[in-house]
């Protein structure tokens, strides 16, 4: 192949890829537009919010969420395999962009950022969103790192959005430093993995692993495990999974509720998408039932090899016979490793988040721990996915669609909660839970919306949170039945106990707002009737209350979305 | 046609919307002084429903082939109409094919019912806007004519003659002054408070329309219902609406007890209905009327599942052979005997010799007739019968159809339910599945000459369903609630208790007709004829104008039931429609009268034609209609067509079956027709003709045009709704033709024969034979004229003296005056014993159980106090608090890691990764063994 051919091929590839890349292109265009308009001092004449909202809506439309219906999207690698488009990409990307639209409306109503800041802030928001869109579609180690940074760096600045507030700037700085540390660790892991498999393209890595896993030496396997761990650190940072969550409470406390909503929802959805991408990327090759020559002995040995300590415990199985094993069977140890690692992290994260939330007095800090716990719940879905991907597609599909459903639900309930916090801050200039006492008297609509959001976060039926949790837990139970792996049962139990634990601190807030007398000296003047806030809140809260009636179409949609990914 | 279910569904839901509007906004609007808004919303809602219904009617007429088919019907040809059935929403599915859904079943009957109900409801809404105005705040009242509303309105017929006067004298002018003080309030003169004053309450104008809207929704839903379960739900909904409306003046003792009575009596009927539903569910596995197709899976509805023997004469012949020759092979039996024919077609009389021998009649009489004669031990002139038979048959054959007597095939589910052991034994013996076994067992049973398995269940199911209809349509013996229901406001009586809800029982009987086996039909006919006669006789002596109409309603419903029971499907339903129009007209007219003179007692009226001429003449038209007046064979009022049709069917039934008992149906019905004519004109003469018997009331009487023009519209319908032709053009869309289009396929052009009873239910088409129509029409006209003349002689010309007759027939008079002592009978039989048992049980409860419970409660309290003190507070609470404390401090401890020190955080990345590595080690080494 000469250079000309190569260029021609590249050009072809790029033009074909661009049609799938339209949402991102629109985001880029909006960023450019926002920056350029400032140059020409156009913002006096034009509220840039309108540019932003128009851009986000167009971008959302270009993400074409309806394509997924009926499972009509084939897995397509674009830009020479850097990115991948399938139903899952489209669905998660659409969720993120839909959230962007809702978020922009939210900021407009709550009034932060003000019109002076808005071009900067929206530029940052769009930049971060672009990174998130790339995260859910990345198919290459380099792309993964770039996408994470693309999403993270604007977030650091966003955290310090409230200029001149000491706490905000401090939060931004902490976030940036912590993020840098995590990124470094992750980069190290990426380089180890790339070095081991001499590729950065995820499916290639998977093939490499499938071929070589059996023949790897103990030290190589140790490095493999380490690389996996280190990459997971970077992801855990984005997910605010314990023990890499330390930035979260401080950043959530320091920055305003709007940014909290953005960080806790969009960023988390993207990180989960990326987690799925990596997990499936290196642990499974879709549509490939090609056989590789491998030692039968390799099966247990590989797992043992992941841990040199336990190697002696494994007895070699009979004679090592050359036998045909498919790629996806060969990758089972990799999937088990990822599944167990994530399960472990999920359990710790969930439990820690719920317990630490107990003693919080600041609503944003409480919600920060709540989002940590929810990250744990969502990560739980990865374990059944990984454990049954090679053996039982139905269960794997259930797990992944459950995760997707949870994300959808989570968008609405968490956005609702943070929106209430922001609106109440505008009225009483406080974010302490104690100041919310007796709020139902003065602002019944807002309080009812918050209570609904909180109930939904607990997972009380018939609210949407219950459905999300149910889908995830059900897939864990299914996977346990299918594989009989004990850790899945433990995971299920931990999930259940945690749900019960979380009841306390969510309901405490509800109790304070509804049942306690208003504190002395707190202004309880009647909140003006049904303003834009109320409309917005109702629009956000209604889906959580009504999802149970539209369970079938939504469920059908998420199942369609994950079909192409794992068949 | 595809839009019909949407249009009709919408027509059903609009009144529901108005109901919710009144429910949520009614009181607020009253506070704001806009109490009329709710009423207007309800009225507009029903107007829209009516428009949609008319639109549906036109769409139906223009629907695929319907118009051609109607014209074909007119020419006496066979025409096939398709009912539209389907589901709006599936409520639940149980197993493979059992499901409950909100469905619809639309045929011409549905469309006609919709049109009729919404039309009458609209008129009544408009009428009530004026009629109910004393529920408005006082400044909107029209006080100019009579100072107190509703005074002297009689709750019961038993009170003494001067009751009304007393009322009036006592409160006449005080109220005038009181009104001034209580502008906002409605003063209920029927309710006396403890301190002797009258109850004053807020007006409930909107509440009335709220209940009326809910009623309209329920009634339309009942008509639209696509399955029996849904029917039952709406059935109960109309029941509760009726309860609300009868008890509208809830503070009046009579009204609240009447509401209770109506509700409780209806529960008795509904109990039977639930049993019927259970039998149907068991036997057919579905509640749907029509077939439905969901996701390509076709499920048969009740009407398709209930099989009758094919009306092909050869099939019946085959079956007879199977019957006669016991040695027929098994497979033949399975085929032939499932469609068993115990009765035979007259045209194949001679074929089966053994039957004739059984009957012991050598005349060429049918088996049925022969047995019949045996039963009654009475020889009838066989020759006559045979003749009439042949006659009827020839007529039947005119339209080119063989009239085979058909019988219902017992569905498999019921066979299995009633002969489970036999079926199981057969299954084990032959190793076949349940369905085949059921068929074989059934075939064997029939072959041996027994009653088919499950047939009794079919009868019970049918009677069960009919029990519901007895309650709702106030048939004997549950008719006692309807007269009391007249405690409700008159528009309610007009809409709910004459035109629509009480007709729902008839409607359901008609809708369910194919499901009724002949034995059930016999029960229906007997109940109907008893009802029509008893109620008609009671109406003769009633003096409360609304009670006359109430008993008349019961009697007319009895006509419809009897007609249905005798196989006169079209006649019964036609009478339902015509009755709805003239009876609502009569009720609204009586309302107008009551509104004018403020009493229900006809003895206080007289000569009112001068004061309220519009009401007078519209009511006269209604009286003509209900009496069935007409010029024989030329044209008549609507009642002329429907009542004659009923009498024709009764006559036809008599002619086919012969004997005294079948004849009683016809003669009682004919006598009832004469009585009907008599009491209706008695009412009219007493009210409008002669000298005023209470001058003061007469002087104050006044007519409101707002209330009269709905009467005029109804009068037009009462006259012309059943007309079959205009000039020389036979109307293809005449009412009877439209209803005919809905005739269930199973009973079309066939005679029906029972298994247990030996009667034959003649095909209704046979009753159009000239040899039937001619005498019956003349007789019916004669009865109407006799009734009219008698009434005129007694109450107009005074040629005969009423009190003379009263004294001469003292015992009969007392029987009728006391309404055959039904209330007293039920009081003694049921109410008192129930009270006694209740008291006894209460005594047991109080003396024994309460004592025991009290004692044990004391012991338990002492124990629980101790428990609380020592175990609960110390041990349980202690432990719980300690654990909660632990968790809380754990949480506090965990969040203490959050120091805010960024250097430490970054350090934690390293520590975390390391810890994770160690944890993974532990985690994995334990799971490796499992791997």
Interface residues (C-beta under 8 A of the other chain):
Chain A: X173 X174 X177 X178 X181 X182 X185 X225 X226 X229 X230 X232 X233 X237 X243 X244 X246 X247 X249 X250 X300 X303 X304 X306 X307 X309 X310 X313 X314 X336 X337 X340 X341 X344 X345 X352 X355 X356 X357 X358 X359 X360 X369 X485 X486 X487 X501
Chain B: X887 X888 X890 X891 X892 X894 X895 X897 X898 X900 X902 X905 X906 X908 X909 X911 X912 X913 X915 X916 X917 X919 X920 X921 X923 X924 X925 X927 X928 X929 X930 X931
